[in-house]
Structures are given as structure tokens and as C-alpha cells.
Amino acid sequence: MTVHSSQVRIGGDLHVCRMGFGAMQLTGPGVWGPPRDKSNARAVLRRAIDLGVNFIDTADVYGPGDNERIIADALSPYLKGTVIGTKAGLVRSGPGTRENPGISMNGSALHIRSSIEGSLRRLKLECIDLYQLHRVDPNVSIEETMGVFRDLRDEGKIRHIGLSEVNVEQIKRARSVVDIATVQNVYNLATRKHEDVLAYCEANEIAFIPFWPLHSGDLAKSGAVQNVARRLDATTAQVALAWLLQRSPWIILIPGTSSVDHLEQNVKALDVEISPTELEALEQMVA
């Protein structure tokens, strides 16, 4: 693979565009309930596919359930080559706020098995391409939870398995039970605490999916990012996304938006080339 490769292989056989789409914003306020404008949500998803995006990331707690439903409503029957990734392992009790996210962890076999059946039904799929453990439950060993994921794979209900918000030791423990195809951790230009995880993923050909890639828009306020954006005639968001694409050939991006215009701008980041001098200026932002 080269840094500028337009695709990444998930699990060795699923070829996905390096610019995916994170669908979480296509829900109600606080990630609770359906989107206020369902027709707009469907339009965003369909436009993503039109633009060549073939990896859609969601989770059963987005809504909960409503996000998976709107994806199926917009895209089913799915275009050949479309890869849907969803997650299990969290329970949402109400709208999330900064003070109270309204979620708890549950990695038990009973919960995971219930979750997969719900996701298959809502997404209108017989097999989910990428099923990710949303968070490691501190009350259930990761080996036990991965045993359930392995069984679901062997039963044909999921194709590949991913993890989210994990450290290297946890990935190794999970891999002692079953193959891991992806890791999804917070990572962006300003927040790089998972450099060791990214390095481990690269060494083991595990796709790395940064969430919060734009640091909730805060990167737009950076003078360094603004300067590079002006020189490249790009948006600050495009610079932040392009930096991630050049950071590692194993990175798949999943920026989320509820706007077709923002979606189109994000996809154009695939064409933004940051020079070594500009990369050096951005490196000064390390947190």
C-alpha cells in the first residue's frame, strides 16, 4: 500500500474507500431519537454513495436503533460493494449531554446476542460486514466478549470484527481469541494519545478508524491549520482530514455530517496534498 492509496482492505477482503461516512449525526439531539429531517438524512446517505463512499459506520445506540433504520431506509437494497459497520456493547438510557452521556457498558453474551439480532433486523441485512465492540466492559473480560463475537462470525451473522477505544494490550488479548480487522479510537491532528495503537495496527495490517477526526471543529481555530488551508486553497476541515490520510495508509476516515455540502467538502479532502514543509508546520500542534 502507498500513503495515497484510495482504498484500504478490511480483513483482507473488503475494499473500502479511505473516505467513509460516520452516520451518528443523523439522529436527534443528544444522539437520541430519529433525525428531525428524515428526508435530508436520506439525501446525505445517498449522496455519500454517489460520491464513491462505500463504508458507512453506525452503532445500535445511535437513536438507539434509529440511525440503523434510516441507513436501511435510504440505502437498502445496498449497492454492491457497500460495507456497513455497526457496533454493540453500549446501552443508551436517554439523550446524551456533556455532563451525562447517558450510556453504560454491557459486554455480556446475552446483550451482544440481542444486539446483533436487532442490528440485522434494522439494517435489513443477513450478515453485517464489520461488527465492532463499542467499548470494553470492565465487568466482562474482553476474551469472553470476543468469544461471543467469534461465535457470531462462525454462525455467519458477521463477517469481520472490530474494536473501539482500546489499548495495545486489549487488542492483543482480543486477537488471542479471534482475528481483529479494525480498531476505532479517538485520533486527530491535535489528539494523538493512541500513536502506539496506530503503530501496532500498521504492523499487523489492521485498519485504523479515527473517530472525532475534526476535534469537534476546534482544529479550524488553529493558526497553523488556517495557514496551510489558505496556501492549499482548502478548508480547515479538509486539511485536518488530509493530514490523517497522509499520516498512515491504514487509516479510514469517517467524518460525520448532516449536510450534503459539508459531505461533499469532506470527500474532496482525498485530493488535498500536504507538502513536507506544511506537514512540519502541522506537527507543531502535537498535544
Backbone torsions as a table, in degrees:
resi	resn	phi	psi	omega
1	MET	NA	150.2	173.3
2	THR	-113.0	162.8	-179.3
3	VAL	-58.7	-31.8	-173.8
4	HIS	-96.4	9.9	175.8
5	SER	-58.3	136.1	-176.2
6	SER	-85.0	-6.3	-178.1
7	GLN	-133.5	157.1	172.5
8	VAL	-127.8	145.4	176.8
9	ARG	-95.0	119.1	174.3
10	ILE	-89.3	120.1	179.1
11	GLY	67.6	13.9	177.2
12	GLY	87.5	-12.1	-174.7
13	ASP	-135.4	-11.5	178.9
14	LEU	-101.1	109.2	-178.3
15	HIS	-89.4	115.1	-178.7
16	VAL	-122.6	146.7	174.3
17	CYS	-62.4	140.6	-177.9
18	ARG	-67.9	-13.4	173.3
19	MET	-104.7	99.9	175.9
20	GLY	-95.5	-165.4	180.0
21	PHE	-137.9	124.7	174.3
22	GLY	-92.3	119.3	-169.2
23	ALA	-90.4	2.1	-172.4
24	MET	-55.4	-34.9	-177.2
25	GLN	-70.0	-11.0	177.6
26	LEU	-88.5	55.1	175.2
27	THR	-139.0	-177.3	176.5
28	GLY	-79.0	179.9	179.7
29	PRO	-57.8	139.0	-179.3
30	GLY	70.0	22.5	-178.2
31	VAL	57.1	36.6	-176.3
32	TRP	-126.1	124.2	178.4
33	GLY	82.1	177.5	-178.1
34	PRO	-74.8	163.6	176.1
35	PRO	-63.6	147.8	-179.6
36	ARG	-62.0	-36.1	-179.2
37	ASP	-118.0	92.6	-176.3
38	LYS	-66.3	-35.6	-179.9
39	SER	-65.2	-37.1	176.4
40	ASN	-67.0	-41.7	178.7
41	ALA	-60.0	-43.8	177.7
42	ARG	-63.4	-39.1	-179.8
43	ALA	-64.0	-40.1	179.0
44	VAL	-62.7	-46.6	-179.1
45	LEU	-63.7	-42.8	-179.5
46	ARG	-68.3	-36.8	178.2
47	ARG	-66.6	-36.3	176.8
48	ALA	-57.9	-46.3	178.7
49	ILE	-63.8	-41.6	178.8
50	ASP	-59.0	-33.7	-177.3
51	LEU	-81.9	-1.2	178.6
52	GLY	98.5	1.0	175.1
53	VAL	-70.3	126.3	-178.9
54	ASN	-126.6	12.4	175.6
55	PHE	-125.4	117.6	179.6
56	ILE	-113.7	125.4	-178.1
57	ASP	-108.9	131.3	179.6
58	THR	-145.2	-169.5	176.8
59	ALA	-160.4	154.8	-178.3
60	ASP	-67.8	-22.6	-178.7
61	VAL	-86.5	-2.5	175.3
62	TYR	-78.7	97.0	-178.5
63	GLY	133.8	-58.7	-11.0
64	PRO	-71.5	146.1	177.9
65	GLY	86.9	-30.5	-173.9
66	ASP	-64.1	-35.2	-179.0
67	ASN	-65.7	-43.2	177.7
68	GLU	-63.8	-38.4	179.6
69	ARG	-63.4	-43.0	-177.4
70	ILE	-69.1	-32.2	176.1
71	ILE	-62.9	-48.2	179.1
72	ALA	-64.5	-39.9	-179.9
73	ASP	-60.7	-38.8	-176.9
74	ALA	-83.0	-35.7	-167.0
75	LEU	-115.9	-15.7	-179.3
76	SER	-82.4	135.3	-1.2
77	PRO	-70.3	138.0	-171.5
78	TYR	-74.2	141.1	174.7
79	LEU	-61.4	140.7	-180.0
80	LYS	-55.9	132.6	-179.8
81	GLY	95.1	-7.4	177.1
82	THR	-72.8	130.0	-178.7
83	VAL	-112.8	123.4	178.4
84	ILE	-107.5	125.3	174.4
85	GLY	-114.2	129.8	175.6
86	THR	-131.1	178.3	-172.2
87	LYS	-138.8	160.1	174.8
88	ALA	-145.1	160.9	177.5
89	GLY	122.1	-4.2	175.0
90	LEU	-121.5	155.1	176.4
91	VAL	-127.0	128.0	179.8
92	ARG	-103.5	129.0	-177.4
93	SER	-103.1	-10.4	-179.3
94	GLY	176.2	-179.0	179.4
95	PRO	-58.2	138.5	-179.7
96	GLY	-85.7	143.2	173.9
97	THR	-130.5	170.2	178.7
98	ARG	-61.2	-38.3	-178.5
99	GLU	-78.2	-33.7	-177.0
100	ASN	-139.5	98.0	-178.0
101	PRO	-66.4	-15.1	176.3
102	GLY	70.4	27.8	-179.6
103	ILE	-131.7	153.5	174.5
104	SER	-137.3	166.0	-176.1
105	MET	-101.0	144.9	176.4
106	ASN	-152.5	103.0	179.8
107	GLY	-104.5	18.6	-177.9
108	SER	-71.5	156.3	179.0
109	ALA	-60.2	-41.5	-179.2
110	LEU	-60.3	-44.7	-178.3
111	HIS	-69.1	-45.3	-178.1
112	ILE	-62.4	-41.9	180.0
113	ARG	-66.8	-38.0	176.0
114	SER	-65.9	-39.4	-178.3
115	SER	-65.7	-42.6	-177.7
116	ILE	-64.0	-39.2	-180.0
117	GLU	-65.3	-39.5	178.2
118	GLY	-66.1	-42.7	-179.7
119	SER	-65.7	-42.9	177.5
120	LEU	-58.6	-42.8	-178.9
121	ARG	-67.2	-47.9	-176.4
122	ARG	-68.9	-36.9	-179.0
123	LEU	-82.6	-8.0	-179.3
124	LYS	58.6	49.7	179.7
125	LEU	-125.9	152.7	172.9
126	GLU	-94.3	-21.9	179.2
127	CYS	-147.9	132.4	178.8
128	ILE	-92.5	127.8	-174.6
129	ASP	-61.4	-45.1	-177.5
130	LEU	-136.7	114.7	-179.6
131	TYR	-112.8	120.0	-171.7
132	GLN	-113.9	140.4	171.6
133	LEU	-77.8	114.3	-171.9
134	HIS	-65.8	-41.2	174.6
135	ARG	-151.3	149.8	175.8
136	VAL	-79.0	124.0	179.0
137	ASP	-76.4	119.7	-178.7
138	PRO	-65.1	-15.4	-179.0
139	ASN	-95.0	-2.8	179.4
140	VAL	-133.3	129.3	-178.8
141	SER	-63.1	145.2	-179.8
142	ILE	-64.1	-29.8	177.0
143	GLU	-63.2	-40.7	179.5
144	GLU	-65.8	-45.4	179.9
145	THR	-64.3	-41.1	179.3
146	MET	-66.9	-27.5	174.5
147	GLY	-61.9	-37.8	177.3
148	VAL	-67.7	-44.8	178.1
149	PHE	-59.8	-41.5	178.7
150	ARG	-61.6	-43.0	179.4
151	ASP	-63.4	-40.5	178.9
152	LEU	-64.4	-36.5	175.8
153	ARG	-65.0	-45.5	-179.0
154	ASP	-65.2	-26.4	177.3
155	GLU	-82.4	-3.4	177.5
156	GLY	83.9	12.1	-178.3
157	LYS	-88.9	-21.8	174.9
158	ILE	-136.4	154.4	-176.8
159	ARG	-100.3	-49.2	-179.9
160	HIS	-133.2	160.3	-172.4
161	ILE	-121.8	137.4	178.1
162	GLY	-129.5	166.5	178.2
163	LEU	-124.7	160.9	177.8
164	SER	-140.0	138.2	179.7
165	GLU	52.6	62.7	-179.0
166	VAL	-127.3	160.1	173.5
167	ASN	-102.2	176.2	-175.8
168	VAL	-61.5	-41.9	-179.9
169	GLU	-60.2	-42.0	179.4
170	GLN	-65.6	-37.9	177.0
171	ILE	-62.8	-44.2	179.6
172	LYS	-61.5	-42.3	179.2
173	ARG	-64.1	-41.1	178.5
174	ALA	-64.2	-40.7	-178.0
175	ARG	-70.6	-16.0	175.2
176	SER	-71.9	-14.4	-178.4
177	VAL	-106.9	-39.8	-173.3
178	VAL	-157.1	156.0	177.5
179	ASP	-65.9	138.0	177.3
180	ILE	-111.2	126.3	-174.9
181	ALA	-96.9	-30.5	-176.3
182	THR	-144.6	156.0	171.1
183	VAL	-132.0	130.5	-179.1
184	GLN	-118.7	104.6	-179.6
185	ASN	-125.3	158.3	174.0
186	VAL	-65.6	131.3	-178.6
187	TYR	-167.4	131.7	177.5
188	ASN	-160.9	-177.2	-176.4
189	LEU	-56.8	-33.0	-176.5
190	ALA	-100.3	-16.3	-176.1
191	THR	-125.8	104.0	-172.6
192	ARG	-126.7	35.5	-177.1
193	LYS	-66.8	-15.7	-178.2
194	HIS	-103.2	32.0	177.6
195	GLU	-57.9	-38.9	-179.1
196	ASP	-67.0	-34.5	177.8
197	VAL	-67.4	-44.1	178.2
198	LEU	-59.6	-44.3	179.8
199	ALA	-61.9	-41.4	178.9
200	TYR	-64.2	-41.5	179.6
201	CYS	-63.4	-43.2	178.3
202	GLU	-59.7	-45.3	-176.9
203	ALA	-65.4	-25.5	-175.7
204	ASN	-113.0	14.1	176.8
205	GLU	54.8	45.5	175.2
206	ILE	-106.2	124.7	-179.9
207	ALA	-65.3	137.4	-178.7
208	PHE	-111.0	124.9	-175.1
209	ILE	-116.4	99.5	179.8
210	PRO	-72.8	127.4	168.8
211	PHE	-101.9	161.7	-171.0
212	TRP	61.0	44.6	-173.2
213	PRO	-66.9	-21.2	-178.8
214	LEU	-105.8	8.3	177.3
215	HIS	54.6	42.2	-179.3
216	SER	53.5	33.1	177.2
217	GLY	85.5	-7.7	-177.5
218	ASP	-64.5	-25.9	-179.4
219	LEU	-63.6	-24.8	-179.8
220	ALA	-64.7	-21.1	-178.5
221	LYS	-85.1	-9.2	-177.5
222	SER	-73.5	130.5	177.1
223	GLY	-61.5	-40.0	-180.0
224	ALA	-61.6	-45.1	179.6
225	VAL	-65.9	-41.8	179.1
226	GLN	-61.6	-41.6	-179.9
227	ASN	-64.3	-44.8	178.6
228	VAL	-64.6	-40.8	179.7
229	ALA	-60.7	-41.5	179.1
230	ARG	-63.8	-43.5	-178.6
231	ARG	-65.6	-32.3	-177.6
232	LEU	-93.4	-2.8	-174.8
233	ASP	54.8	46.9	-178.9
234	ALA	-127.3	168.6	174.1
235	THR	-83.7	160.5	177.8
236	THR	-62.7	-35.1	177.4
237	ALA	-64.2	-41.0	179.1
238	GLN	-63.7	-37.3	177.7
239	VAL	-64.9	-44.9	-179.7
240	ALA	-62.3	-39.7	179.6
241	LEU	-72.5	-40.5	179.5
242	ALA	-64.1	-36.0	177.3
243	TRP	-60.5	-43.1	178.6
244	LEU	-63.0	-41.9	179.8
245	LEU	-62.5	-36.2	179.5
246	GLN	-83.7	-15.3	-179.2
247	ARG	-67.8	-37.1	-178.7
248	SER	-159.2	137.8	177.5
249	PRO	-72.0	-8.2	-179.7
250	TRP	-96.9	5.4	-179.3
251	ILE	-86.5	133.8	170.4
252	ILE	-116.1	127.8	-178.6
253	LEU	-93.8	145.0	177.2
254	ILE	-135.1	54.7	177.2
255	PRO	-61.7	142.0	-179.3
256	GLY	-111.3	151.1	177.6
257	THR	-162.8	157.7	173.0
258	SER	-109.3	14.8	-177.2
259	SER	-119.9	129.6	176.5
260	VAL	-62.7	-40.2	179.5
261	ASP	-60.5	-46.1	179.4
262	HIS	-65.4	-38.2	177.2
263	LEU	-58.1	-47.9	-178.7
264	GLU	-63.1	-39.3	177.3
265	GLN	-64.3	-42.2	180.0
266	ASN	-61.3	-44.1	-178.1
267	VAL	-62.7	-32.5	179.6
268	LYS	-65.9	-14.7	176.7
269	ALA	-61.9	-20.7	176.4
270	LEU	-61.3	-24.2	-177.3
271	ASP	-98.5	-0.1	-178.6
272	VAL	-85.9	125.3	-179.5
273	GLU	-113.1	117.7	-179.8
274	ILE	-95.5	126.2	-177.3
275	SER	-73.9	162.2	177.3
276	PRO	-56.4	-39.2	179.3
277	THR	-64.1	-42.2	179.3
278	GLU	-69.3	-36.6	176.0
279	LEU	-61.3	-40.7	179.1
280	GLU	-62.0	-39.4	178.2
281	ALA	-64.9	-39.3	179.9
282	LEU	-70.5	-29.6	-179.7
283	GLU	-61.9	-22.5	179.3
284	GLN	-68.0	-8.3	-178.4
285	MET	-86.7	1.2	-176.5
286	VAL	-51.8	127.2	-178.6
287	ALA	-85.9	NA	NA
